[in-house]
Amino acid sequence: MPLNSTDQARLRLTVFAALERFLDLRGGFATRDELFNFTIDGARFPLIDYTRGIRNPVELDATLSVVSSLDGPYPDRVDPATGLLEYAFREGDSFAGDNRKLRVAIDQHAPIIVFRKPMPNIYVPVFPAYVVGAGADDRHVLIALDEGMGQVYRNGVRPVFEKRYVERVVQQRLHQPLFRARVMAAYQKTCAICRLKHPELLDAAHIVADADEAGVPTVTNGLALCKIHHAAYDQNLLGISPDYVVHLDRALLDEVDGPMLRHGLQDMHGIELTVPARPGERPDRDSLAARFEGFGV
């Protein structure tokens, strides 16, 4: 039976907090089995349904999560003009069955989780997201991926957002998490330089910056780096040549300091990157060469 409204709101916040902690330890993504066997305070509480793309727990009046694959089977898409995800109702009566709780999510302004599936058995969550209305054809719902955007829609407004705002929301809420998940999966959650295997201490670093027109969010433009090596790479204290060799700034190599400088940075000079096993996921050599031209300048 559903909980009362206060306990339902508390349960959602508990789920979100637990999921955030879980993702921090796993590189920003989860597998189907991990989500299906998710636990809250030691008790199993699935975050996805094993056979359907929507999760409607009996404890909640409104939907908890939906799964949106980038390649179907349903025609889900993000409208580039509004930044809203168009998520298809399940077949049949759009006011009955699982679809009913999607509509309740609109009325209650209940935050949900949107799981994006960029590749087989890789699920990347976006949360909190908000179901803000039904499409004009009444065959799909509109989901705001940003809390601020969802709040505006809650007030019954159908705003026209600036293009820059929409692009920033989509970049931060969709593209960056998907990019991180793809990179972490390709590098098996391991720093390409020091081999550190703690995902909570790793970043998905861009070779060509995402602000650059050529900085596409693909695995070949990414590196899994621990936070110190990512920072050193961004500050041009560390460079990576197109033959996958790590180079340290000469002044940094000559500096004398404590064990972190020596073992964390100086000892990395001249080592070869650990790259993904699949050739198609390895760092693009042309991109590395372009970035390396500015190293030490």
C-alpha positions in Angstrom: 0.0 0.0 0.0 1.2 3.6 -0.7 2.7 5.5 2.2 1.3 8.8 3.4 2.5 11.8 1.4 5.2 12.8 4.0 6.7 9.3 4.1 6.6 9.1 0.3 8.6 12.4 0.0 11.0 11.1 2.6 11.5 7.8 0.8 12.3 9.6 -2.5 14.9 11.7 -0.8 16.4 8.6 0.8 16.5 6.8 -2.5 18.2 9.8 -4.2 20.8 10.1 -1.4 21.6 6.3 -1.5 21.9 6.3 -5.3 24.2 9.3 -5.2 26.5 7.5 -2.7 26.4 4.3 -4.8 27.3 6.1 -8.0 30.2 8.0 -6.4 31.8 4.6 -5.7 31.2 3.2 -9.2 32.2 5.8 -11.7 28.8 7.4 -12.3 26.9 4.4 -13.7 25.3 1.1 -12.7 24.4 -2.2 -14.2 20.9 -3.6 -14.5 21.4 -6.2 -11.8 22.8 -3.5 -9.4 19.7 -1.3 -9.9 17.3 -4.3 -9.7 18.9 -5.5 -6.5 19.4 -2.0 -5.0 19.1 -1.8 -1.2 17.9 0.9 1.1 19.0 0.5 4.8 19.7 -3.2 4.1 16.4 -3.9 2.5 16.0 -4.6 -1.2 14.3 -1.8 -3.1 14.6 -2.1 -6.9 15.2 1.2 -8.8 14.2 -0.3 -12.2 11.8 -3.0 -13.3 13.5 -5.9 -14.9 11.1 -6.2 -17.8 9.6 -2.7 -18.2 11.1 0.7 -18.8 9.2 2.3 -15.9 9.3 1.6 -12.1 6.2 2.2 -10.1 6.7 0.9 -6.5 3.6 0.1 -4.6 4.8 2.4 -1.8 4.5 5.5 -4.1 1.6 7.1 -5.8 3.8 8.4 -8.6 6.4 6.9 -10.8 9.9 6.5 -9.3 12.0 6.0 -12.5 12.0 5.5 -16.2 14.6 4.1 -18.5 15.4 5.9 -21.8 17.6 4.1 -24.3 19.5 6.3 -26.8 18.7 3.8 -29.5 15.2 2.8 -28.7 13.1 0.7 -28.7 10.8 3.6 -27.9 11.1 7.0 -29.7 12.4 9.0 -26.7 14.3 12.1 -27.6 15.4 15.4 -26.1 13.9 18.4 -27.9 16.9 20.7 -28.7 14.6 23.8 -28.5 13.2 23.1 -25.0 15.7 20.7 -23.4 12.8 18.5 -22.4 12.9 14.7 -22.7 10.0 13.3 -24.6 9.2 10.0 -23.0 6.7 7.7 -24.7 3.7 6.3 -22.7 3.5 2.6 -22.5 1.2 1.1 -25.1 -2.5 1.2 -24.4 -4.6 3.6 -22.4 -2.4 6.6 -21.5 -4.5 7.1 -18.3 -4.3 3.6 -17.0 -1.7 1.0 -15.8 1.8 2.3 -15.5 0.9 5.5 -17.3 -1.4 6.5 -14.6 1.4 7.0 -12.1 3.3 9.0 -14.7 0.4 11.4 -14.8 0.3 11.5 -11.0 4.0 12.6 -11.1 2.8 15.6 -13.1 0.1 16.5 -10.6 2.3 16.0 -7.5 5.5 17.5 -9.1 7.2 14.4 -7.7 10.9 14.1 -8.6 11.9 11.0 -10.5 15.0 9.3 -11.9 15.7 9.1 -15.6 18.1 6.3 -16.4 19.8 6.8 -19.7 21.2 3.7 -21.4 24.2 4.7 -23.6 25.4 1.1 -24.1 24.3 -2.4 -23.1 24.0 -2.9 -19.4 25.2 0.6 -18.6 22.7 2.9 -16.9 23.4 6.6 -16.2 20.9 8.4 -13.9 19.7 11.9 -14.2 17.9 13.1 -11.0 15.9 14.8 -9.8 13.9 15.1 -13.0 10.3 16.2 -13.2 7.4 15.1 -15.4 5.9 18.5 -16.4 3.1 17.6 -18.8 1.9 15.4 -21.6 2.8 16.0 -25.3 0.2 17.5 -27.7 -0.4 14.0 -29.2 -1.0 12.6 -25.7 1.4 9.7 -26.5 4.3 10.9 -24.5 5.2 12.9 -21.4 7.6 15.8 -21.2 10.4 15.5 -18.6 12.4 18.5 -17.3 16.0 17.3 -16.6 16.8 20.4 -14.5 15.3 21.3 -11.2 15.1 25.0 -12.0 13.3 24.2 -15.3 11.0 21.9 -13.6 10.1 24.5 -11.0 9.1 27.0 -13.8 6.8 24.4 -15.4 5.3 23.7 -12.0 3.8 27.2 -12.0 1.8 26.4 -15.1 4.1 28.4 -17.4 5.3 27.2 -20.8 8.4 29.3 -21.0 10.7 30.0 -23.9 14.2 29.5 -22.5 17.3 31.1 -24.0 19.2 28.7 -26.3 22.3 29.0 -24.2 20.4 27.9 -21.1 18.9 24.9 -22.8 22.3 23.9 -24.2 23.9 24.2 -20.8 21.2 22.1 -19.1 21.5 19.4 -21.7 25.3 19.4 -21.5 25.5 19.3 -17.7 22.6 16.9 -17.1 22.9 14.5 -20.1 26.1 14.8 -22.1 28.6 15.1 -19.2 27.3 12.1 -17.2 27.1 9.9 -20.3 30.6 10.9 -21.3 31.9 10.1 -17.8 30.2 6.7 -17.9 31.5 5.8 -21.3 35.1 6.8 -20.3 34.9 5.0 -17.0 33.6 1.8 -18.6 36.3 1.9 -21.3 39.1 2.4 -18.8 37.6 -0.1 -16.4 37.4 2.6 -13.7 41.2 3.0 -13.6 43.4 6.0 -14.0 45.2 5.8 -17.3 48.4 7.2 -15.7 48.8 5.9 -12.2 46.4 2.9 -12.4 44.4 4.1 -9.3 41.2 2.0 -9.2 39.0 4.1 -7.0 36.2 5.6 -9.2 35.3 8.2 -6.5 38.7 9.7 -7.1 38.6 9.6 -10.9 37.4 12.0 -13.5 36.6 11.7 -17.2 39.1 14.3 -18.6 38.7 15.8 -22.1 41.7 15.8 -24.4 40.2 18.6 -26.5 38.1 20.8 -24.1 34.4 20.4 -24.3 34.1 24.2 -24.8 36.1 23.8 -28.1 34.1 23.0 -31.2 36.2 19.9 -31.7 35.7 18.8 -28.0 33.2 16.1 -28.7 32.0 14.0 -25.8 33.3 10.7 -27.2 35.5 8.1 -25.5 38.3 8.8 -28.0 38.4 12.4 -26.8 38.5 11.2 -23.1 40.9 9.9 -20.5 40.2 8.4 -17.1 42.4 10.3 -14.8 42.7 10.6 -11.0 42.0 14.1 -9.8 45.6 15.1 -9.3 46.6 14.0 -12.8 43.5 15.6 -14.3 44.4 18.9 -12.6 48.0 18.7 -13.7 46.8 17.9 -17.3 44.4 20.9 -17.3 47.1 23.2 -15.9 49.6 22.1 -18.5 52.0 20.7 -15.9 51.6 17.3 -17.5 51.4 16.5 -21.1 50.6 13.3 -23.1 52.2 12.9 -26.5 50.4 11.1 -29.4 52.5 8.0 -28.8 50.7 7.7 -25.4 53.7 8.8 -23.3 53.4 11.0 -20.2 55.6 14.0 -19.9 56.1 16.3 -16.9 56.9 20.0 -17.1 60.7 20.5 -16.8 60.4 23.0 -13.9 58.1 20.5 -12.0 60.6 17.7 -12.6 63.5 19.9 -11.1 61.4 20.9 -8.1 62.2 19.3 -4.7 59.3 18.8 -2.4 57.6 16.0 -0.5 56.5 12.4 -1.5 53.4 13.5 -3.3 55.3 15.5 -5.8 57.9 12.7 -6.2 55.7 9.7 -6.4 52.5 11.2 -7.6 53.9 13.3 -10.4 57.6 13.1 -11.1 57.6 9.3 -11.1 55.0 9.4 -13.9 57.4 11.1 -16.3 58.1 8.8 -19.3 55.5 6.1 -18.5 53.1 4.9 -21.2 49.4 5.3 -20.8 47.2 2.4 -19.9 44.6 2.6 -22.7 41.3 0.7 -23.4 41.6 -2.8 -24.8 39.3 -2.0 -27.8 41.2 0.0 -30.4 38.1 2.1 -31.2 38.1 3.4 -27.6 41.7 4.5 -27.4 42.7 8.2 -27.3 42.6 9.9 -30.7 46.3 10.5 -31.6 45.5 13.6 -33.6 43.7 15.2 -30.7 46.6 14.3 -28.4 49.0 15.9 -30.8 47.0 19.1 -31.0 46.8 19.3 -27.2 50.5 18.4 -26.8 51.5 21.3 -29.0 50.7 23.7 -26.2 52.5 21.6 -23.5 55.3 23.5 -21.9 54.6 26.7 -23.8 
